[in-house]
Amino acid sequence: MTKKEDVKKTKDVEVKQSKVEQELQNTKNELEEIKKMLQTMALNKNDLTIKNEVEVQENEYDEYVDIPANKYIKVISLTNHQLVLTTQPNGQGKSYIFNRFGDARNIIFSDLQDVVHNQERFAREGKFYIADKHAIRVLGLELEYDKLLDRKGIESILTFDNETISSIFSSATIAQKEAIVSLLVGKIKMGGENIDLNKVDVISRVCGKNIIEMARPEKEEIEE
């Protein structure tokens, strides 16, 4: 190979290498542009999501309905024994008596306002359930009701898997935990048909009480 041919070959290699480097740089630039586009799209999507969530929250909490004082509001007992709600302290005023879990009464809204004011802890812990979303809003109980179980939620707790049962029971209020335990004890005493005792044991471990043992007749006689 002559010197002239050697120089030409070297130049050809340098030209090819330069082209390859340029193509790599172009590819790198294109990838950077795509990356910027994806970041912009993600930011826009996040902004839209946040905006939608804010709008939903504002619509939910800004809603206010003027409830007539004489409107009947459905109230359900979530206590597994007699529950007495009164419009004045120390059992005074008008009384509303619920004999068992699940009993429902229609209470005029003005009386319900007095009941919630007089027995606020019962209202916030879920000893009874107000089955009217507008009344809940006006009475200022929406935050509590985001966490409270309704009648169906309490009665159907054993339909979930063990992990969910544990989570639901752990996050329940003291009053609603007591209601769940009391209902389970009653069902087991009645024969316990269709009750998964393994799931009952999950609740026993969370609450620190042996629910199956509590349902035994011998236990009842000792306590008496």
DRENVOBA-508672 format. One record per residue (C-alpha): x, y, z; residue number from 1. Coordinates in nm, 3 decimals, always signed. Layout:
<node><east>X</east><north>Y</north><up>Z</up><k>NUM</k></node>
...
This chain:
<node><east>+0.000</east><north>+0.000</north><up>+0.000</up><k>1</k></node>
<node><east>+0.141</east><north>+0.338</north><up>-0.105</up><k>2</k></node>
<node><east>+0.169</east><north>+0.630</north><up>+0.133</up><k>3</k></node>
<node><east>-0.098</east><north>+0.814</north><up>-0.065</up><k>4</k></node>
<node><east>-0.340</east><north>+0.523</north><up>-0.032</up><k>5</k></node>
<node><east>-0.266</east><north>+0.495</north><up>+0.339</up><k>6</k></node>
<node><east>-0.348</east><north>+0.864</north><up>+0.395</up><k>7</k></node>
<node><east>-0.672</east><north>+0.827</north><up>+0.198</up><k>8</k></node>
<node><east>-0.778</east><north>+0.524</north><up>+0.405</up><k>9</k></node>
<node><east>-0.707</east><north>+0.711</north><up>+0.728</up><k>10</k></node>
<node><east>-0.917</east><north>+1.005</north><up>+0.613</up><k>11</k></node>
<node><east>-1.204</east><north>+0.771</north><up>+0.518</up><k>12</k></node>
<node><east>-1.197</east><north>+0.616</north><up>+0.867</up><k>13</k></node>
<node><east>-1.196</east><north>+0.960</north><up>+1.028</up><k>14</k></node>
<node><east>-1.492</east><north>+1.068</north><up>+0.814</up><k>15</k></node>
<node><east>-1.690</east><north>+0.754</north><up>+0.906</up><k>16</k></node>
<node><east>-1.603</east><north>+0.799</north><up>+1.273</up><k>17</k></node>
<node><east>-1.714</east><north>+1.160</north><up>+1.257</up><k>18</k></node>
<node><east>-2.046</east><north>+1.057</north><up>+1.101</up><k>19</k></node>
<node><east>-2.101</east><north>+0.794</north><up>+1.369</up><k>20</k></node>
<node><east>-2.026</east><north>+1.047</north><up>+1.644</up><k>21</k></node>
<node><east>-2.263</east><north>+1.297</north><up>+1.485</up><k>22</k></node>
<node><east>-2.539</east><north>+1.036</north><up>+1.462</up><k>23</k></node>
<node><east>-2.485</east><north>+0.942</north><up>+1.827</up><k>24</k></node>
<node><east>-2.506</east><north>+1.308</north><up>+1.927</up><k>25</k></node>
<node><east>-2.824</east><north>+1.352</north><up>+1.723</up><k>26</k></node>
<node><east>-2.975</east><north>+1.044</north><up>+1.890</up><k>27</k></node>
<node><east>-2.875</east><north>+1.178</north><up>+2.231</up><k>28</k></node>
<node><east>-3.036</east><north>+1.515</north><up>+2.152</up><k>29</k></node>
<node><east>-3.355</east><north>+1.343</north><up>+2.035</up><k>30</k></node>
<node><east>-3.369</east><north>+1.136</north><up>+2.356</up><k>31</k></node>
<node><east>-3.330</east><north>+1.454</north><up>+2.564</up><k>32</k></node>
<node><east>-3.620</east><north>+1.615</north><up>+2.374</up><k>33</k></node>
<node><east>-3.839</east><north>+1.308</north><up>+2.428</up><k>34</k></node>
<node><east>-3.748</east><north>+1.309</north><up>+2.798</up><k>35</k></node>
<node><east>-3.848</east><north>+1.676</north><up>+2.829</up><k>36</k></node>
<node><east>-4.178</east><north>+1.608</north><up>+2.648</up><k>37</k></node>
<node><east>-4.260</east><north>+1.317</north><up>+2.882</up><k>38</k></node>
<node><east>-4.178</east><north>+1.529</north><up>+3.188</up><k>39</k></node>
<node><east>-4.403</east><north>+1.809</north><up>+3.062</up><k>40</k></node>
<node><east>-4.687</east><north>+1.562</north><up>+2.994</up><k>41</k></node>
<node><east>-4.647</east><north>+1.413</north><up>+3.342</up><k>42</k></node>
<node><east>-4.658</east><north>+1.756</north><up>+3.506</up><k>43</k></node>
<node><east>-4.970</east><north>+1.849</north><up>+3.311</up><k>44</k></node>
<node><east>-5.135</east><north>+1.522</north><up>+3.411</up><k>45</k></node>
<node><east>-5.049</east><north>+1.577</north><up>+3.778</up><k>46</k></node>
<node><east>-5.184</east><north>+1.932</north><up>+3.764</up><k>47</k></node>
<node><east>-5.509</east><north>+1.804</north><up>+3.614</up><k>48</k></node>
<node><east>-5.538</east><north>+1.528</north><up>+3.876</up><k>49</k></node>
<node><east>-5.477</east><north>+1.771</north><up>+4.163</up><k>50</k></node>
<node><east>-5.724</east><north>+2.017</north><up>+4.013</up><k>51</k></node>
<node><east>-5.992</east><north>+1.746</north><up>+3.982</up><k>52</k></node>
<node><east>-5.932</east><north>+1.628</north><up>+4.341</up><k>53</k></node>
<node><east>-5.956</east><north>+1.983</north><up>+4.473</up><k>54</k></node>
<node><east>-6.276</east><north>+2.044</north><up>+4.280</up><k>55</k></node>
<node><east>-6.431</east><north>+1.722</north><up>+4.413</up><k>56</k></node>
<node><east>-6.334</east><north>+1.811</north><up>+4.770</up><k>57</k></node>
<node><east>-6.463</east><north>+2.165</north><up>+4.735</up><k>58</k></node>
<node><east>-6.790</east><north>+2.042</north><up>+4.589</up><k>59</k></node>
<node><east>-6.826</east><north>+1.786</north><up>+4.868</up><k>60</k></node>
<node><east>-6.756</east><north>+2.016</north><up>+5.159</up><k>61</k></node>
<node><east>-6.898</east><north>+2.339</north><up>+5.021</up><k>62</k></node>
<node><east>-7.238</east><north>+2.182</north><up>+4.966</up><k>63</k></node>
<node><east>-7.484</east><north>+2.314</north><up>+5.221</up><k>64</k></node>
<node><east>-7.852</east><north>+2.236</north><up>+5.234</up><k>65</k></node>
<node><east>-8.092</east><north>+2.427</north><up>+5.454</up><k>66</k></node>
<node><east>-8.279</east><north>+2.151</north><up>+5.638</up><k>67</k></node>
<node><east>-8.626</east><north>+2.236</north><up>+5.772</up><k>68</k></node>
<node><east>-8.647</east><north>+2.202</north><up>+6.151</up><k>69</k></node>
<node><east>-8.947</east><north>+1.969</north><up>+6.122</up><k>70</k></node>
<node><east>-8.796</east><north>+1.735</north><up>+5.863</up><k>71</k></node>
<node><east>-8.773</east><north>+1.373</north><up>+5.976</up><k>72</k></node>
<node><east>-8.423</east><north>+1.225</north><up>+5.972</up><k>73</k></node>
<node><east>-8.368</east><north>+0.848</north><up>+5.992</up><k>74</k></node>
<node><east>-8.145</east><north>+0.746</north><up>+6.283</up><k>75</k></node>
<node><east>-8.025</east><north>+0.387</north><up>+6.336</up><k>76</k></node>
<node><east>-7.894</east><north>+0.238</north><up>+6.659</up><k>77</k></node>
<node><east>-7.551</east><north>+0.074</north><up>+6.630</up><k>78</k></node>
<node><east>-7.555</east><north>-0.035</north><up>+6.994</up><k>79</k></node>
<node><east>-7.636</east><north>-0.395</north><up>+7.087</up><k>80</k></node>
<node><east>-7.843</east><north>-0.299</north><up>+7.390</up><k>81</k></node>
<node><east>-8.098</east><north>-0.034</north><up>+7.475</up><k>82</k></node>
<node><east>-7.992</east><north>+0.313</north><up>+7.364</up><k>83</k></node>
<node><east>-8.168</east><north>+0.624</north><up>+7.490</up><k>84</k></node>
<node><east>-8.112</east><north>+0.956</north><up>+7.315</up><k>85</k></node>
<node><east>-8.239</east><north>+1.271</north><up>+7.482</up><k>86</k></node>
<node><east>-8.264</east><north>+1.633</north><up>+7.379</up><k>87</k></node>
<node><east>-8.149</east><north>+1.763</north><up>+7.718</up><k>88</k></node>
<node><east>-7.882</east><north>+1.659</north><up>+7.972</up><k>89</k></node>
<node><east>-7.944</east><north>+1.403</north><up>+8.248</up><k>90</k></node>
<node><east>-8.218</east><north>+1.224</north><up>+8.058</up><k>91</k></node>
<node><east>-8.439</east><north>+1.531</north><up>+8.044</up><k>92</k></node>
<node><east>-8.632</east><north>+1.663</north><up>+7.747</up><k>93</k></node>
<node><east>-8.767</east><north>+1.442</north><up>+7.472</up><k>94</k></node>
<node><east>-8.644</east><north>+1.081</north><up>+7.466</up><k>95</k></node>
<node><east>-8.591</east><north>+0.847</north><up>+7.173</up><k>96</k></node>
<node><east>-8.551</east><north>+0.483</north><up>+7.276</up><k>97</k></node>
<node><east>-8.383</east><north>+0.215</north><up>+7.064</up><k>98</k></node>
<node><east>-8.414</east><north>-0.135</north><up>+7.209</up><k>99</k></node>
<node><east>-8.155</east><north>-0.321</north><up>+7.002</up><k>100</k></node>
<node><east>-7.890</east><north>-0.296</north><up>+6.732</up><k>101</k></node>
<node><east>-8.040</east><north>-0.191</north><up>+6.400</up><k>102</k></node>
<node><east>-8.353</east><north>-0.029</north><up>+6.543</up><k>103</k></node>
<node><east>-8.444</east><north>+0.283</north><up>+6.344</up><k>104</k></node>
<node><east>-8.638</east><north>+0.592</north><up>+6.443</up><k>105</k></node>
<node><east>-8.739</east><north>+0.903</north><up>+6.254</up><k>106</k></node>
<node><east>-8.632</east><north>+1.210</north><up>+6.452</up><k>107</k></node>
<node><east>-8.723</east><north>+1.564</north><up>+6.353</up><k>108</k></node>
<node><east>-8.413</east><north>+1.762</north><up>+6.267</up><k>109</k></node>
<node><east>-8.447</east><north>+2.020</north><up>+6.543</up><k>110</k></node>
<node><east>-8.455</east><north>+1.738</north><up>+6.801</up><k>111</k></node>
<node><east>-8.161</east><north>+1.565</north><up>+6.631</up><k>112</k></node>
<node><east>-7.960</east><north>+1.885</north><up>+6.662</up><k>113</k></node>
<node><east>-8.030</east><north>+1.887</north><up>+7.035</up><k>114</k></node>
<node><east>-7.945</east><north>+1.517</north><up>+7.066</up><k>115</k></node>
<node><east>-7.609</east><north>+1.563</north><up>+6.892</up><k>116</k></node>
<node><east>-7.533</east><north>+1.869</north><up>+7.106</up><k>117</k></node>
<node><east>-7.633</east><north>+1.687</north><up>+7.424</up><k>118</k></node>
<node><east>-7.475</east><north>+1.349</north><up>+7.342</up><k>119</k></node>
<node><east>-7.193</east><north>+1.454</north><up>+7.113</up><k>120</k></node>
<node><east>-6.962</east><north>+1.168</north><up>+7.207</up><k>121</k></node>
<node><east>-7.230</east><north>+0.913</north><up>+7.110</up><k>122</k></node>
<node><east>-7.268</east><north>+1.087</north><up>+6.775</up><k>123</k></node>
<node><east>-6.896</east><north>+1.107</north><up>+6.699</up><k>124</k></node>
<node><east>-6.815</east><north>+0.752</north><up>+6.813</up><k>125</k></node>
<node><east>-7.096</east><north>+0.594</north><up>+6.615</up><k>126</k></node>
<node><east>-7.328</east><north>+0.463</north><up>+6.883</up><k>127</k></node>
<node><east>-7.599</east><north>+0.566</north><up>+6.640</up><k>128</k></node>
<node><east>-7.592</east><north>+0.639</north><up>+6.269</up><k>129</k></node>
<node><east>-7.757</east><north>+0.932</north><up>+6.092</up><k>130</k></node>
<node><east>-7.879</east><north>+0.808</north><up>+5.754</up><k>131</k></node>
<node><east>-7.888</east><north>+1.147</north><up>+5.583</up><k>132</k></node>
<node><east>-7.577</east><north>+1.297</north><up>+5.421</up><k>133</k></node>
<node><east>-7.713</east><north>+1.652</north><up>+5.433</up><k>134</k></node>
<node><east>-7.788</east><north>+1.626</north><up>+5.805</up><k>135</k></node>
<node><east>-7.438</east><north>+1.488</north><up>+5.863</up><k>136</k></node>
<node><east>-7.294</east><north>+1.788</north><up>+5.678</up><k>137</k></node>
<node><east>-7.502</east><north>+2.047</north><up>+5.864</up><k>138</k></node>
<node><east>-7.428</east><north>+1.886</north><up>+6.202</up><k>139</k></node>
<node><east>-7.055</east><north>+1.901</north><up>+6.133</up><k>140</k></node>
<node><east>-6.998</east><north>+1.526</north><up>+6.147</up><k>141</k></node>
<node><east>-6.859</east><north>+1.461</north><up>+5.797</up><k>142</k></node>
<node><east>-6.502</east><north>+1.393</north><up>+5.913</up><k>143</k></node>
<node><east>-6.619</east><north>+1.134</north><up>+6.166</up><k>144</k></node>
<node><east>-6.851</east><north>+0.974</north><up>+5.911</up><k>145</k></node>
<node><east>-6.562</east><north>+0.927</north><up>+5.669</up><k>146</k></node>
<node><east>-6.432</east><north>+0.669</north><up>+5.921</up><k>147</k></node>
<node><east>-6.745</east><north>+0.535</north><up>+6.091</up><k>148</k></node>
<node><east>-6.899</east><north>+0.202</north><up>+5.995</up><k>149</k></node>
<node><east>-7.268</east><north>+0.193</north><up>+5.912</up><k>150</k></node>
<node><east>-7.498</east><north>-0.095</north><up>+6.005</up><k>151</k></node>
<node><east>-7.405</east><north>-0.299</north><up>+5.698</up><k>152</k></node>
<node><east>-7.034</east><north>-0.242</north><up>+5.759</up><k>153</k></node>
<node><east>-7.058</east><north>-0.376</north><up>+6.113</up><k>154</k></node>
<node><east>-7.278</east><north>-0.674</north><up>+6.022</up><k>155</k></node>
<node><east>-7.066</east><north>-0.780</north><up>+5.724</up><k>156</k></node>
<node><east>-6.719</east><north>-0.755</north><up>+5.879</up><k>157</k></node>
<node><east>-6.668</east><north>-1.133</north><up>+5.867</up><k>158</k></node>
<node><east>-6.720</east><north>-1.140</north><up>+5.489</up><k>159</k></node>
<node><east>-6.373</east><north>-0.993</north><up>+5.434</up><k>160</k></node>
<node><east>-6.032</east><north>-1.161</north><up>+5.439</up><k>161</k></node>
<node><east>-5.838</east><north>-1.176</north><up>+5.766</up><k>162</k></node>
<node><east>-5.610</east><north>-0.882</north><up>+5.688</up><k>163</k></node>
<node><east>-5.904</east><north>-0.656</north><up>+5.596</up><k>164</k></node>
<node><east>-6.099</east><north>-0.765</north><up>+5.904</up><k>165</k></node>
<node><east>-5.803</east><north>-0.674</north><up>+6.124</up><k>166</k></node>
<node><east>-5.765</east><north>-0.336</north><up>+5.953</up><k>167</k></node>
<node><east>-6.137</east><north>-0.249</north><up>+5.975</up><k>168</k></node>
<node><east>-6.165</east><north>-0.348</north><up>+6.339</up><k>169</k></node>
<node><east>-5.843</east><north>-0.171</north><up>+6.439</up><k>170</k></node>
<node><east>-5.956</east><north>+0.157</north><up>+6.286</up><k>171</k></node>
<node><east>-6.308</east><north>+0.143</north><up>+6.435</up><k>172</k></node>
<node><east>-6.405</east><north>+0.359</north><up>+6.730</up><k>173</k></node>
<node><east>-6.423</east><north>+0.205</north><up>+7.078</up><k>174</k></node>
<node><east>-6.803</east><north>+0.215</north><up>+7.065</up><k>175</k></node>
<node><east>-6.815</east><north>+0.035</north><up>+6.731</up><k>176</k></node>
<node><east>-6.558</east><north>-0.223</north><up>+6.842</up><k>177</k></node>
<node><east>-6.783</east><north>-0.298</north><up>+7.139</up><k>178</k></node>
<node><east>-7.083</east><north>-0.331</north><up>+6.906</up><k>179</k></node>
<node><east>-6.898</east><north>-0.576</north><up>+6.678</up><k>180</k></node>
<node><east>-6.783</east><north>-0.793</north><up>+6.968</up><k>181</k></node>
<node><east>-7.128</east><north>-0.790</north><up>+7.128</up><k>182</k></node>
<node><east>-7.297</east><north>-0.892</north><up>+6.802</up><k>183</k></node>
<node><east>-7.052</east><north>-1.177</north><up>+6.747</up><k>184</k></node>
<node><east>-7.101</east><north>-1.304</north><up>+7.102</up><k>185</k></node>
<node><east>-7.477</east><north>-1.298</north><up>+7.048</up><k>186</k></node>
<node><east>-7.456</east><north>-1.484</north><up>+6.716</up><k>187</k></node>
<node><east>-7.232</east><north>-1.754</north><up>+6.861</up><k>188</k></node>
<node><east>-7.472</east><north>-1.797</north><up>+7.157</up><k>189</k></node>
<node><east>-7.756</east><north>-1.843</north><up>+6.908</up><k>190</k></node>
<node><east>-7.581</east><north>-2.137</north><up>+6.747</up><k>191</k></node>
<node><east>-7.310</east><north>-1.973</north><up>+6.544</up><k>192</k></node>
<node><east>-7.433</east><north>-2.102</north><up>+6.210</up><k>193</k></node>
<node><east>-7.236</east><north>-1.973</north><up>+5.911</up><k>194</k></node>
<node><east>-6.986</east><north>-1.798</north><up>+6.137</up><k>195</k></node>
<node><east>-6.620</east><north>-1.848</north><up>+6.051</up><k>196</k></node>
<node><east>-6.462</east><north>-1.891</north><up>+6.394</up><k>197</k></node>
<node><east>-6.116</east><north>-1.841</north><up>+6.246</up><k>198</k></node>
<node><east>-6.220</east><north>-1.490</north><up>+6.145</up><k>199</k></node>
<node><east>-6.375</east><north>-1.435</north><up>+6.487</up><k>200</k></node>
<node><east>-6.036</east><north>-1.529</north><up>+6.631</up><k>201</k></node>
<node><east>-5.874</east><north>-1.254</north><up>+6.422</up><k>202</k></node>
<node><east>-6.093</east><north>-0.998</north><up>+6.599</up><k>203</k></node>
<node><east>-6.027</east><north>-1.166</north><up>+6.935</up><k>204</k></node>
<node><east>-5.653</east><north>-1.119</north><up>+6.888</up><k>205</k></node>
<node><east>-5.693</east><north>-0.753</north><up>+6.791</up><k>206</k></node>
<node><east>-5.925</east><north>-0.662</north><up>+7.080</up><k>207</k></node>
<node><east>-5.752</east><north>-0.881</north><up>+7.337</up><k>208</k></node>
<node><east>-6.073</east><north>-1.066</north><up>+7.430</up><k>209</k></node>
<node><east>-6.162</east><north>-1.428</north><up>+7.365</up><k>210</k></node>
<node><east>-6.496</east><north>-1.378</north><up>+7.190</up><k>211</k></node>
<node><east>-6.571</east><north>-1.750</north><up>+7.164</up><k>212</k></node>
<node><east>-6.504</east><north>-1.790</north><up>+7.537</up><k>213</k></node>
<node><east>-6.728</east><north>-1.490</north><up>+7.612</up><k>214</k></node>
<node><east>-7.014</east><north>-1.668</north><up>+7.434</up><k>215</k></node>
<node><east>-6.992</east><north>-1.983</north><up>+7.645</up><k>216</k></node>
<node><east>-7.291</east><north>-2.034</north><up>+7.884</up><k>217</k></node>
<node><east>-7.052</east><north>-2.113</north><up>+8.171</up><k>218</k></node>
<node><east>-6.890</east><north>-1.772</north><up>+8.125</up><k>219</k></node>
<node><east>-7.227</east><north>-1.602</north><up>+8.137</up><k>220</k></node>
<node><east>-7.324</east><north>-1.784</north><up>+8.459</up><k>221</k></node>
<node><east>-6.996</east><north>-1.693</north><up>+8.631</up><k>222</k></node>
<node><east>-7.037</east><north>-1.327</north><up>+8.545</up><k>223</k></node>
<node><east>-7.391</east><north>-1.328</north><up>+8.682</up><k>224</k></node>
